Amino acid sequence: MQAGYALEHDSSRTGRWLRARRTRFALWIAVVEAILVAFFHDVSRWTVIALALVAWVVWIYAGRKARLDSIRQISWIFAASQLLAVLAVILAFIVFWTAIIAAVVFALVGLFFVFNDRR
C-alpha cells in the first residue's frame, strides 16, 4: 500500500520546495539585511522601508495572482523578508533611543548626587 500525498492545484516541484522553506529563507534574508543596515551606513533605514513597501505592493498586486507557483513563493519570500527587515529597523531605532534616554537619565541622576553631596 502506498501513501499518497495530495498536491495543491497549480503547484510545481520548485514551488513546493520553496513553500516548504520560505519562512527560513525570509528570516535569513531579513537577518542579513538587518546586519547590513547596522554595520554599513550606505544602506539606510529609509532604503529598507522603501524596499519593503515595493515588496509588499509587488506581492499584493502580482505575486498572489501569479500563475506560476514558484513566482508566488518567491514574491512571498521577498515581501516577508523585507517586512521583517523593517521590524528589525524599527526595533533598532527604539533600542537606540531607549539607550540614549537611559544615558540622559543616568547622567541626570549622577548630577543630582554630585550636586547634593554635603561633605
TORMAR-531174 format. One line per 2 residues: for each residue x, y, z of N, C-alpha, C, CB. Coordinates in steps of 0.001 Angstrom, whole numbers, plus 500000, padded with zeros to 6 digits. Glycine has a CB too. Layout:
BEGIN
X/Y/Z/X/Y/Z/X/Y/Z/X/Y/Z; ...
END
This chain:
BEGIN
500837/498827/500000/500000/500000/500000/500886/501241/500000/499046/499995/501211; 500622/502149/499110/501389/503381/499011/500664/504511/499722/501642/503747/497543
501464/505347/500344/500892/506550/500966/500835/507631/499898/501738/507026/502217; 499663/508133/499645/499524/509172/498632/499557/510549/499266/498231/508986/497844
500124/511483/498550/500189/512851/499012/499322/513706/498104/501649/513366/499042; 498564/514553/498702/497737/515460/497911/498572/516657/497501/496481/515911/498701
498564/516948/496235/499296/518104/495719/498331/519248/495501/500035/517759/494406; 498805/520432/495788/497972/521604/495568/497803/521853/494076/498576/522837/496255
496668/522375/493728/496398/522717/492341/497338/523838/491903/494918/523133/492153; 497846/523752/490719/498771/524741/490147/500088/524828/490886/498129/526094/490134
500506/523769/491568/501801/523815/492236/502838/523114/491361/501726/523155/493646; 504062/523529/491538/505167/522927/490801/506158/522358/491802/505855/523963/489861
507060/521565/491315/508060/520971/492201/508904/522059/492873/508965/520000/491415; 509335/523045/492101/510110/524162/492654/509273/524971/493631/510627/525071/491528
508018/525217/493287/507133/525966/494170/506904/525258/495493/505813/526212/493491; 506728/523926/495454/506547/523171/496697/507818/523190/497540/506141/521723/496391
508989/523111/496864/510255/523151/497584/510426/524517/498251/511438/522855/496630; 510113/525586/497539/510209/526936/498100/509211/527136/499236/509976/527986/497009
507991/526637/499064/506970/526790/500101/507400/526115/501403/505635/526207/499624; 508031/524974/501301/508476/524260/502495/509584/525005/503229/508955/522871/502122
510310/525862/502534/511465/526537/503127/511338/528055/503140/512708/526153/502386; 510189/528579/502769/510068/530029/502585/510220/530817/503873/508745/530351/501968
509761/530302/504999/509905/531028/506264/511376/531145/506644/509117/530324/507390; 512111/530051/506499/513549/530101/506802/514277/531082/505890/514172/528707/506666
513956/531025/504599/514590/531958/503662/514283/533404/504036/514123/531676/502226; 513032/533686/504342/512643/535056/504691/513360/535529/505953/511123/535147/504886
513439/534673/506950/514120/535053/508197/515602/535311/507971/513943/533964/509253; 516274/534449/507214/517705/534629/506999/518001/535856/506127/518295/533378/506355
517163/536110/505147/517344/537316/504335/517171/538556/505207/516340/537340/503150; 516174/538548/506089/515950/539688/506987/517125/539866/507943/514646/539499/507783
517673/538773/508439/518829/538868/509347/520017/539496/508626/519214/537469/509894; 520304/539014/507435/521431/539560/506673/521207/541042/506369/521632/538770/505359
519994/541383/505992/519701/542785/505684/519794/543668/506924/518312/542909/505066; 519330/543185/508055/519431/543957/509302/520889/544166/509690/518678/543247/510445
521719/543152/509486/523152/543294/509787/523792/544303/508841/523874/541927/509679; 523435/544256/507571/523971/545227/506609/523588/546654/506985/523470/544911/505197
522344/546839/507409/521899/548176/507809/522630/548627/509064/520378/548195/508045; 522876/547702/509983/523533/548059/511236/525001/548441/511035/523434/546907/512217
525696/547757/510130/527132/547971/510009/527551/548876/508854/527800/546666/509860; 526753/548932/507820/527113/549751/506662/526125/550897/506545/527133/548905/505356
526639/552094/506595/525776/553265/506569/525354/553647/505152/526475/554428/507224; 525876/552933/504149/525424/553178/502783/523980/552719/502592/526341/552466/501781
523596/551681/503341/522226/551169/503281/521465/551825/504430/522180/549580/503377; 520584/552748/504095/519894/553478/505154/518610/552773/505565/519587/554899/504705
518094/553205/506667/516824/552666/507164/515687/552997/506206/516511/553218/508566; 515760/554154/505601/514713/554561/504665/514733/553704/503416/514872/556029/504291
515909/553243/503018/516007/552342/501875/515292/551030/502168/517477/552080/501519; 515478/550523/503381/514823/549276/503782/513307/549459/503810/515333/548812/505165
512851/550570/504329/511408/550830/504396/510830/550972/502988/511120/552108/505226; 511517/551682/502106/511037/551838/500730/511016/550498/500001/511916/552838/499965
512044/549688/500208/512095/548375/499576/510978/547468/500103/513465/547724/499813; 510652/547595/501376/509558/546807/501948/508216/547219/501349/509524/546966/503476
508032/548506/501142/506797/548962/500500/506678/548431/499076/506737/550489/500492; 507780/548461/498353/507786/547923/496991/507490/546417/497015/509153/548198/496302
508124/545699/497927/507919/544251/498020/506474/543925/498368/508860/543642/499065; 505904/544681/499272/504516/544445/499671/503570/544693/498502/504137/545341/500862
503786/545780/497767/502933/546095/496616/503086/545026/495534/503282/547493/496045; 504314/544589/495285/504535/543529/494293/503804/542260/494702/506042/543243/494123
503874/541902/495958/503202/540681/496412/501689/540816/496318/503608/540351/497850; 501148/541962/496722/499699/542155/496701/499163/542130/495273/499327/543479/497379
499802/542862/494362/499239/543037/493025/499749/542038/491991/499527/544413/492549; 500892/541428/492217/501412/540499/491211/501678/539109/491773/502682/541048/490614
502270/539040/492926/502700/537756/493478/501571/536822/493832/503520/537984/494679; 500542/537339/494467/499425/536483/494879/498643/535960/493685/498494/537245/495807
498658/536704/492594/497861/536334/491426/498701/535666/490337/497172/537562/490861; 499972/535410/490614/500850/534825/489600/500392/533412/489250/502311/534806/490091
500524/533077/487990/500119/531749/487544/501133/530702/487954/499929/531728/486037; 502402/531079/488022/503448/530131/488400/503596/530095/489920/504794/530507/487734
503571/528891/490454/503686/528728/491902/505027/529234/492424/503502/527266/492281; 506093/529011/491669/507405/529471/492127/507462/530995/492205/508506/528954/491194
506789/531688/491294/506739/533159/491349/505972/533610/492588/506078/533739/490066; 504869/532921/492903/504117/533260/494123/504981/533078/495358/502848/532395/494238
505731/531981/495412/506566/531718/496585/507724/532712/496688/507110/530289/496535; 508346/533023/495571/509459/533981/495584/508966/535367/495992/510139/534046/494197
507817/535778/495489/507290/537091/495873/506905/537107/497352/506072/537460/495002; 506407/535975/497884/506089/535896/499313/507360/536013/500136/505358/534576/499642
508402/535298/499746/509683/535364/500462/510225/536792/500433/510714/534381/499840; 510165/537432/499271/510642/538809/499123/509879/539750/500042/510506/539272/497669
508547/539663/500028/507734/540564/500852/507936/540289/502340/506249/540421/500491; 507922/539029/502727/508072/538694/504150/509446/539097/504673/507851/537192/504371
510491/538864/503896/511833/539222/504359/511985/540731/504503/512891/538680/503396; 511407/541489/503588/511519/542943/503680/510706/543497/504842/511067/543589/502379
509542/542930/505087/508744/543386/506232/509410/543019/507550/507335/542787/506175; 510053/541865/507606/510816/541509/508807/512018/542438/508986/511286/540044/508731
512647/542817/507898/513770/543759/507986/513302/545113/508498/514448/543921/506617; 512100/545535/508098/511541/546795/508615/511316/546682/510119/510207/547149/507892
510823/545534/510569/510662/545340/512020/512002/545445/512738/510016/543971/512313; 513049/544897/512137/514383/544996/512737/514855/546445/512783/515389/544140/511955
514577/547201/511726/514958/548611/511690/514210/549396/512765/514679/549210/510299; 512920/549144/512899/512128/549838/513924/512619/549476/515320/510632/549489/513782
512901/548199/515540/513411/547769/516844/514758/548421/517144/513544/546237/516892; 515635/548485/516150/516932/549136/516345/516753/550618/516661/517813/548965/515097
515799/551264/516015/515521/552675/516277/515034/552861/517712/514476/553217/515280; 514121/551996/518157/513588/552092/519526/514678/551822/520550/512422/551106/519727
515473/550784/520314/516545/550449/521251/517579/551567/521300/517213/549121/520856; 517887/552147/520148/518843/553247/520097/518358/554412/520948/519068/553701/518648
517110/554822/520760/516582/555941/521536/516394/555575/522993/515269/556412/520955; 516079/554326/523281/515981/553888/524671/517347/553989/525348/515442/552439/524752
518387/553615/524644/519740/553716/525207/520131/555172/525435/520761/553037/524279; 519782/556061/524525/520095/557483/524703/519310/558062/525881/519781/558274/523410
518034/557729/525982/517224/558215/527106/517763/557690/528423/515755/557799/526937; 518163/556422/528463/518740/555855/529691/520033/556572/530058/519003/554343/529523
520866/556882/529067/522113/557594/529348/521832/558984/529905/522969/557698/528079; 520835/559676/529361/520469/561001/529870/519943/560890/531297/519411/561664/528958
519106/559905/531566/518569/559717/532928/519701/559409/533906/517514/558573/532952; 520610/558527/533509/521743/558215/534394/522610/559444/534644/522597/557093/533792
522815/560261/533619/523604/561481/533798/522891/562451/534733/523874/562155/532442; 521586/562592/534604/520834/563480/535496/520867/562979/536936/519384/563608/535021
520729/561682/537122/520812/561117/538479/522204/561334/539045/520464/559606/538474; 523223/561116/538201/524597/561355/538649/524831/562809/539030/525577/560948/537566
524325/563737/538215/524444/565158/538541/523699/565494/539829/523913/566015/537390; 522567/564888/540037/521801/565100/541262/522637/564691/542475/520472/564305/541223
523281/563541/542421/524085/563095/543551/525338/563932/543726/524459/561646/543380; 525933/564386/542643/527131/565228/542734/526780/566577/543368/527761/565438/541328
525702/567185/542940/525338/568495/543470/524727/568436/544858/524382/569166/542540; 524226/567303/545261/523649/567190/546582/524591/566562/547597/522394/566399/546512
525869/566430/547229/526851/565899/548173/527176/566975/549188/528139/565417/547444; 526908/566707/550478/527022/567711/551537/528311/567601/552339/525852/567599/552467
529311/566986/551889/530538/566867/552666/531323/568107/552681/531374/565785/552158
END
